[in-house]
Amino acid sequence: MSVSLAHTDTTDYSASALMATFEIHDEDLVRLKDQVFLVTGAASGIGLGTVKLLLEKDAYVVAGDLSEMPLQHDRLTFVNTNVTSWADLSSIFKVAKTKYGKIDHVFANAGISGRTTYLDEQVDENGDLLEPNHLVYDINLKGAVNTCALAIHHMRRQGAGGSIVLTASASSFQRFRAVDYTTAKHGVLGFMRGITPLLQPSIPIRVNCIAPSWTTTGLVPEGFIEKTTGVGTQTPNVVARSVAILMADAGRNGQLIYSVEGKYSEAEGTLLKAAADIVGDVNEDVVMAKLLQAMSGYGVSAEQEGS
Ligand SMILES: NC(=O)c1ccc[n+]([C@@H]2O[C@H](COP(=O)([O-])OP(=O)(O)OC[C@H]3O[C@@H](n4cnc5c(N)ncnc54)[C@H](O)[C@@H]3O)[C@@H](O)[C@H]2O)c1
């Protein structure tokens, strides 16, 4: 099967849409009832908050984490999962598919904090620089991308398709001195930007990201940020609602919901508008789509080109 070459930037660039805050109401989430969700990094923080919210909405959840879930529920299935292991990820998807026959939504969320600044040099006995610690890329980026690859594999084979939400971060689009973490989170946003033009409208899978600011979780102890910096935080439940609305609202695709101190805004429209102002007529994706179209005339498919 070859990929869609359609240029599908459906971003709303209207002034009213750009960075306007919005509210998420309970009635916006009722369509999550009885839907099947797969969540990674589900045992703590934002993942756990999302699992709790989904269960409140009468959804079915297949939850993966290195740690056991701190709650039990007849609609919750836990599968011990390390997102750095392809075998583990394949197996949690199989559990969900076998148990429910479909997977409607996937939340690729597992993550850890930064491991290196690249200035904290580790050397061997000869004084030669050792390779830096890349665990953050393995979990926060490669783990998330592999989760999405499996989600797409399963969802494209089910008539109704599905939706995916990735946990990006406010550090996906600004300077942030946790270097490896920031690099990985830019990559997560980059993955969404790369994959969305290949999916809709021919493959009915929506992909969106969340970009939480400081949220009290296992990574951010309660009270610490406020006491140390004066900056306010938010609870995982606030962020969970941004995940849920991206899944519940079939009109959302390629969006990045930023949440800070309990306020929500869609950031991707503003970011892409800035990019469009810079590049003018030379939109890279439009050029790529035309190149692939032209090459298909020479018998070269998009997939053969590895695009
Ligand atoms: N807390 C914040 O302020 C904040 C802000 C922006 C983004 N995030 C992101 O939110 C996501 C969730 O983090 P959190 O803040 O809720 O932290 P958390 O530590 O409370 O939760 C992370 C969960 O991921 C799990 N996990 C870690 N490595 C894993 C692996 N290899 N395989 C499977 N599960 C693994 C942990 O066991 C834990 O349950 C992460 O991607 C993080 O980068 C957090």
The ligand as an SDF file (V2000), in Angstrom:
LIG
                    3D

 44 48  0  0  0  0  0  0  0  0999 V2000
    5.7970   16.3560   35.3130 N   0  0  0  0  0  0  0  0  0  0  0  0
    5.9980   17.3470   34.4690 C   0  0  0  0  0  0  0  0  0  0  0  0
    6.1240   18.5190   34.8290 O   0  0  0  0  0  0  0  0  0  0  0  0
    6.0710   17.0290   33.0040 C   0  0  0  0  0  0  0  0  0  0  0  0
    6.0570   18.0830   32.0840 C   0  0  0  0  0  0  0  0  0  0  0  0
    6.1170   17.7940   30.7210 C   0  0  0  0  0  0  0  0  0  0  0  0
    6.1740   16.4910   30.3010 C   0  0  0  0  0  0  0  0  0  0  0  0
    6.2040   15.4800   31.2280 N   0  0  0  0  0  0  0  0  0  0  0  0
    6.2500   14.1140   30.7100 C   0  0  0  0  0  0  0  0  0  0  0  0
    5.1450   13.3920   31.2120 O   0  0  0  0  0  0  0  0  0  0  0  0
    5.4190   11.9990   31.0740 C   0  0  0  0  0  0  0  0  0  0  0  0
    5.0350   11.3010   32.3580 C   0  0  0  0  0  0  0  0  0  0  0  0
    5.9160   11.7320   33.4000 O   0  0  0  0  0  0  0  0  0  0  0  0
    5.3950   12.1480   34.8330 P   0  0  0  0  0  0  0  0  0  0  0  0
    5.7630   13.5640   35.0490 O   0  0  0  0  0  0  0  0  0  0  0  0
    3.9920   11.7400   35.0160 O   0  0  0  0  0  0  0  0  0  0  0  0
    6.4030   11.3030   35.7450 O   0  0  0  0  0  0  0  0  0  0  0  0
    6.2100   10.0110   36.6320 P   0  0  0  0  0  0  0  0  0  0  0  0
    7.5810    9.6220   37.0200 O   0  0  0  0  0  0  0  0  0  0  0  0
    5.2130   10.2730   37.6890 O   0  0  0  0  0  0  0  0  0  0  0  0
    5.6000    8.9410   35.6320 O   0  0  0  0  0  0  0  0  0  0  0  0
    6.3660    8.3410   34.6260 C   0  0  0  0  0  0  0  0  0  0  0  0
    5.9950    6.8740   34.5400 C   0  0  0  0  0  0  0  0  0  0  0  0
    6.7400    6.3030   33.4480 O   0  0  0  0  0  0  0  0  0  0  0  0
    7.2150    5.0470   33.8810 C   0  0  0  0  0  0  0  0  0  0  0  0
    8.3960    4.6510   33.1110 N   0  0  0  0  0  0  0  0  0  0  0  0
    9.6440    5.1590   33.1650 C   0  0  0  0  0  0  0  0  0  0  0  0
   10.4640    4.4740   32.3570 N   0  0  0  0  0  0  0  0  0  0  0  0
    9.6980    3.5270   31.7610 C   0  0  0  0  0  0  0  0  0  0  0  0
    9.9720    2.5150   30.8310 C   0  0  0  0  0  0  0  0  0  0  0  0
   11.2090    2.3110   30.3410 N   0  0  0  0  0  0  0  0  0  0  0  0
    8.9580    1.7130   30.4280 N   0  0  0  0  0  0  0  0  0  0  0  0
    7.7050    1.8830   30.9320 C   0  0  0  0  0  0  0  0  0  0  0  0
    7.3930    2.8190   31.8230 N   0  0  0  0  0  0  0  0  0  0  0  0
    8.3900    3.6350   32.2450 C   0  0  0  0  0  0  0  0  0  0  0  0
    7.5460    5.2240   35.3560 C   0  0  0  0  0  0  0  0  0  0  0  0
    7.6130    3.9710   36.0240 O   0  0  0  0  0  0  0  0  0  0  0  0
    6.3890    6.0970   35.8060 C   0  0  0  0  0  0  0  0  0  0  0  0
    5.2930    5.3180   36.2460 O   0  0  0  0  0  0  0  0  0  0  0  0
    6.8950   11.8800   30.7180 C   0  0  0  0  0  0  0  0  0  0  0  0
    7.0110   11.6360   29.3190 O   0  0  0  0  0  0  0  0  0  0  0  0
    7.4340   13.2510   31.0680 C   0  0  0  0  0  0  0  0  0  0  0  0
    8.5710   13.5710   30.3120 O   0  0  0  0  0  0  0  0  0  0  0  0
    6.1420   15.7130   32.5620 C   0  0  0  0  0  0  0  0  0  0  0  0
  1  2  1  0
  2  3  2  0
  2  4  1  0
  4  5  1  0
  4 44  2  0
  5  6  2  0
  6  7  1  0
  7  8  2  0
  8  9  1  0
  8 44  1  0
  9 10  1  0
  9 42  1  0
 10 11  1  0
 11 12  1  0
 11 40  1  0
 12 13  1  0
 13 14  1  0
 14 15  2  0
 14 16  1  0
 14 17  1  0
 17 18  1  0
 18 19  2  0
 18 20  1  0
 18 21  1  0
 21 22  1  0
 22 23  1  0
 23 24  1  0
 23 38  1  0
 24 25  1  0
 25 26  1  0
 25 36  1  0
 26 27  1  0
 26 35  1  0
 27 28  2  0
 28 29  1  0
 29 30  1  0
 29 35  2  0
 30 31  1  0
 30 32  2  0
 32 33  1  0
 33 34  2  0
 34 35  1  0
 36 37  1  0
 36 38  1  0
 38 39  1  0
 40 41  1  0
 40 42  1  0
 42 43  1  0
M  CHG  2   8   1  16  -1
M  END
$$$$
